[in-house]
Amino acid sequence: MFESLAEKLEAIFKKLRGRGLLKEEDVDAALKEVRLALLEADVNFRVVKDFIFKVKEKAVGREVLESLTPGQQVIKIVNEELCALLGGTNTRIQLSPNPPTVIMMVGLHGSGKTTTSAKLASFFKKEGRRPMLVAADLQRPAAIDQLITLGSQIDIPVFHSRDMKDPAALCKESLDKAKADARDVLIIDTAGRLHIDDSLMGELRRLRDAVLPKETIFVADAMTGQDAVNIARNFNEQIGVDGIILTKMDGDARGGAAISIRAITGKPIKFVGVGEKVDMLEPFYPDRIASRILGMGDILSFIEQAQKTFEHKEAEKLQEKIAAESFTFDDLKEQLRKIRGMGPLENILNMIPGANKMKGLAVDDRELIKVEAVINSMTLAERRNHNLLNGSRRKRIAMGSGTTAADVNRVVKQYVELKKMLKMFKGGKGFKLPKFLPF
């Protein structure tokens, strides 16, 4: 996400930082490059024009040009304006004071609407809510089956009917069922088409009028770029939407849709889908996204993601093992599993400031799987005492794990280096492991 744009902006700002005092023509030259980078990232040209105008208006002021660090001042302005362009602050889905809160999911076929409905239900369940899903796409039996399958995976009920032909009537019944079962969030997965047509919009309006949703959420495929922006605007004009969820953000290195869609529609992006798994839905924080785009990382999201994965009591047990110098291969395997549970490594690294600048940094999740396979091929005694691992044992482990002797040697070397590092940290007075870190 935003990989290409981040690299280009980083190169532009590096030139600015390297200068002493800035002249107006220096700012103009830099903003010309920023404009080109945004356009190449598939940001709407009107949005780019307005953005550059606002940045220039602030960046050529005397307090910037004559400041001690004018380059950093310009970057600060770009960051502030980019954050404002993306929406300023995180906007949550509004819950009704009188449950259930009805959320209607709309969008074209193929945008990820059904999967996103399940992801949103899972998100609310983790927050302590009692959601229910509604399969209101009666045109495609496969959509009903898909939602039922997803619902069973996350243990959330799905209201559906294979006999009813009227989605509005189905949704009215689902509302009664949600009230009877004390479900406080009702998420309706509506029908989609390959393109916008009158019959689709008419059906969505009838459904909207039947259940009066608290929020109508437009689900857009970020991979479609400016098409997603135009479709969102069309849905907003004909149906009225309250917010947007962008899917497949992990597959779009440009990110132009995310930057444009808020400005064009005036509607906030509330969540982004960052992977296929049902828990890979993240709240959209404009300030954090702006920070990522400008190569500054997103350490807050990293900490939050880690805190979801690493339990406080487990961290204390690990602390005790490190203090007693009894950190084993089994402990290493457990920590690696937890790291994998945080999501794709590439996504995690993108949150860490400066990680994108580290050359040769491996981001292949398969490497963690390989390490686990090597550890699993060790005997219990070997996992507890790495000094037993002579040449013949390492050869046996390589054969058993489907790896090479070089792979086994590398795993052992990394483990030994990690133990040394932990021992060094333990020697520090009053040392305590950060609760959000895996080691």
N, C-alpha and C positions, 0 to 999 in steps of 0.2 A: 504494500500500500504506500503510494507516494514515493516509491524508491527513486525513480528517475528524476522527479521534481526536486526531491531533497538534495540529491547529488548536485544538480545544477545550481540551486540556490546557495548551497554551501560554497561552491567555487566562486560565485559572484561576491558573496559576503567576505570571503577570504581576501579578495582584492581590496575591499573597503577597509577592512581591519588593518591592512598593511600600510595604509596611507596615514599621513599626519593630519594636517588641516584639510578639510574637504571644500571644494568649490562647487558651485551649482551645477557646472557641467559634469563633474564627477558623479553627482547624484543622478543626473539625467542619463548618463551612460549606464550606470548600474541598473536603474529602473527600466531602461530599454531592454536590457538582458533579462530582467525579471519578467517583463511583459511577454517576451518570446518564450521563456520557460513555462509560464502559465498556459499560454496558448498551445504549446506542444504537449502539455499535460491534459489537454482536452477541456480546459476551462472555457466557459462561454465568453465570447469576445466582448460582449457588453459588460459582463461582470469584471473582466480584466481591465477594461478601459476605466470603469468607475473606481476600481481598487487602486490602480496606478495614480489616478488623479488625487485621491485622498491621501495616499502615502506622500506624494510629491509636495502637496500643500503643506504638510507638517514637516517634511524632511529638509526643505530649503529655508527654514526659519533661521534667524541669527543664532538662537540659543543652541541649535544643532550644529551648524557649520563652524561655530567658534568654540564649541565645547572641547574638553580635553580628549574625549574619545568619540569623535563624530561618527565613525564607522559603526560603533556599538549602538549609538543613539538611533541611527537609521534602522539597524536591525531590530531594535526595540519597537520602533514605530511600525515596521512591517509585521512583526509578531502581533502587536495590538490590533492592527487593521485586519489581519488574517483571522484572528480570533473573532472579531466582530462580524466578519463576512460569514464565518461558519455558524454564527448564532449567539456568540457571547458566552452563554452559560448553558449547563446541562438542563434539559427540559424533560421532566418525567411525565409519564402517562398519568392523567388526572383520574383519581378514583372517586366514585360516586359516594356521597354521604349515606345513600340508601342502597345497599347492595341488592342485587349484583351489579357490578360495573360492567356494562356491555361495550365490548371493543370489536369493531367491524374491520376486518382485514380485506383490503382491496388491492388490485393490481392485475397486470396481464399474466396470461398463462406462461409458465417458465421462469417467472421472476423469483421463485422460491417461497411463495406465499404460504403453502401448506406446511412446509418445514419450519418456516419462521413462526407460524401460529403455535406450533408445538414448542419451539424454543422460548417464545414469550410466556407460554403457560408454565414451562419449567422454571423460568426466571421468577414468576410470581409465587410458585410453590416454595422455592428456596427462601422467599421473603416471609413465609408463614401464611400465605393466602391459600384459599381453596378454589382453584380454577376449574373450569369445565370447558371443553372444546366442542364446537358445533360444526359438523360437516355439511355446509350449506351449498356446496357445489354439486348439484343434482344432475348436471349434464355428464359428468365423468365418474363412473363407478370406481375407477382407479384412484380418484382423489379421496373418495370415502375410505377405501381400503388403506391408502397411505396414511391418512390421519388416524385411523383406528390402530394401525401398527405403531405409529409414533406415540400415541397416547398410552398404549400398553407398556412401551419402553420406559416411560416416565411415571407410570402409575397415575394417570389422569383420565377421568372418564370422558368419552366422546359421545355426544348426542347425535344420532343419525337415523335415517330411515331410507330403505331402498324402495318403498312403495309411494311415498309422497312425491308430487311433481312440483309443488309450489314452495320455493325456498322461504318466502315470507311467512307462510303458515308454519313451516318447520321451525323457524326461528322463534315464533311466538310460543310454540310448545316448549322449546328449549328454555325459554325464559321462565316459564312456569315450573319446569323441572329443576332449574337452578335454584329457584326460591324454595321449592319443597325440600331440596337436599342441602340447603344452607351453603350453596356455592356462592362465593362473593365476587368472582371474576368470570365473565362469560366471553370467550373469544370465538368469534364467528369467522370461519374460513369460507369466503365467498367464491363464486365462479370467476374464472378469468377467460380471456380470449387471446388469440395470437395478435390481435389488433383491436383498437377501440371501435366499437360499433354501437348503433342505437339500441339494439336489443339488450346488450350487456349493461349499458348505462340505465336503461329503463328498469331492468331487474334490480340493479343496485339501489336505485332510488326507492323502489317499492319496499325493498328489504329495510332500508334505512328508516323509512316512514313507519314501518311496522314495529320496529324494536327501539327506535330513538336511541342509538348508541351514544354513550358518553364521549367516546373518541372513535374517529374513523382514521385508520392508519394505512397509508399507501406504502406498499412494499415494492421497491425498485431494485433491479439488477444493476449493480455498479459497473459491471463489465460492458453494458450497452452505452456507457458514456453519455453524450448529450441527448441521445434518444430517451434515456431515463428521465432527464430533466424536462423535456417537452411533454412526455407522457404524464409525468407528475402534475405539470401545470394544467393539462387537459382534464385530468381526474378532479383536480381541485376546483376548476371552473364548473364542471358538470355535476359533481357529487358533493364536493366540499370535504376537504381532509383536514385533520388536526395535527398530524405529524407524519414523519417518514421513517421507514426502516430501510437502510441500504444493505443488500445482501451481496455476498461474494466479494467483499472488500479485500479478502486475502489474495484474490486472484488478479486484482487490478493494480498494477504498479504505478499508474498515472494519477488516479484519484480525482480527475476533473469533475466527475458527477457530484462527488461529496462537496466540493468547493462551490459549485454552481447552483445546486438544487435549492439550497436555503435562500439564496439571493433572488432566484427567479420566481419561486413559489411563495416566499414569505413564510413558509412553514418549517418548523424545527425538525432536524434529524434527531430522533430519540434513541435509536439503537443502530448498531451495525453488526452484521453477521461476519464473523472472521474465520469460519471453518464449517465443515459439514456436520460435525457432532452436535447433538441436541443441546449441549451446554455452551456452545460457542456463539453466544450473543452478548455483546457488550454495550453498556450505556454509552452514548456519544457525548464526550466532553470536548467542546470546541477549543478550549485553551490547551488541553493535552494534545489534541490532534495538530494544532498549530505548532506546538513545540516539536512534535515528531517531524513535521514537514520541514522545519528549519534546522533539523539535525540535532536538536537538543535532548532527544529522548523523551521518555514519559515514565519517570521513576515512581510516580504515585500509582499508576495502573499496575506497574510491576509489583509493588508492595501489596496492593489489594489482592492481586491474583495469587501471590505467594501465601498471604494470610488465609485464603480460602483453602489452600492445600495443606499447609503445615500446622498441625495442632500444637497448642501451647504446651501440653503435658509431654508430647513426643519430643518437643524441642528441649525440654528440661532433662529428659532421659538421655538424649544425645549429648547434652552438656556434661552430664555425669560420666558418660563413657569416654569423652574426650579428656576430662579431668583425670580419669583413671588410666588413660592411654590404652583403652581396650576397644578402640574403633576398628571393626573387622570388615571383611569383604561383604558380609551380610548387611551390615549397616550402610555400606556404600551402595549396595544394590537397592535397598529400601529408599534411600535418598534420591537415587536416579529415577526410580518409579514415580516419586512425587514430583520431580521436575517434569517428567513426561506428562503428568496429570495437569500441569499448568497450561498445556497447549503446545502447539508447534514451536520448536526452538527458535525459528526465525522470528516469529511474533514476539517471543520473550526478549530476544536480543535487540529488537527494534525499540523496546521500551527503555533500554539502558543507554544513558548519554555516552556518546563516543564509541559505542560498540561497532557502529557502521564503519568507523575509520580503522579498525584493527584488521590488518591484512592477514589473510590466511586463516581467519577465524571460522572453524567448522560449524555449520548450522544444519547438518544432516542428522535428522532424528534417528536414522538407522544406526548411527554410531553408538547411541545409548543402548539400543537393542542388542548390538554386538557385545558391548561390555557386559550386559546382563547374561547373555548366553555363555560367555567365558566364565563368569562367576558361578553360574548354575552347573558347569561341568567340573567344578572343583569338589573335592571331598569336604566333609565338615571340618576335618582337622586342617586342611589347606586353607579354608576360608578364614579360620581363626588364627593361623600362623603362616604368614607368607614366606617365612624362611625355609619352609619345607619344599618350596617350588623349585626343584632342580630341573635340569634339562629334560630328562625323560618324563617327568610329571607334566611339564609345560607342553611337550609334544602330545601327550595323551589328552590334555585339556583342549588343545587346538583341534584334534580329531573329533572329540566329543561335542564341541560347540560349532563345528563347521567353519572354523576360522583358521588362521595361519599362526605359526609360532611367533611371527613378528607381532601379530595382533595381541597375543597373550602377553608377550614381553612388554608391549606398550601399556596394557591395562595394569600390569603389576607395577611398572615404573610410575604411572600416574597415581596409583594407590599409595606407594611409598612416599612420593613427593607430597601428596595430600596429608598424610600422617605427619610428616615433618612440619608442614605449614601449620597444622592444627596444634602441634606441640609447641611451636613458636608462639602462637597466639595465646595458648594456655599459660605461658610463662609471664604474660603481661599482668600487672597488678589489677585486680578487680575485673579481669576480662569476662565478658558475657557475650554469648552468641546473639546476634540480632535475631529477633523472633521470626522475621520474615525470610531469612536466608536458609537455603537447604542444607548448609554445612555449619 
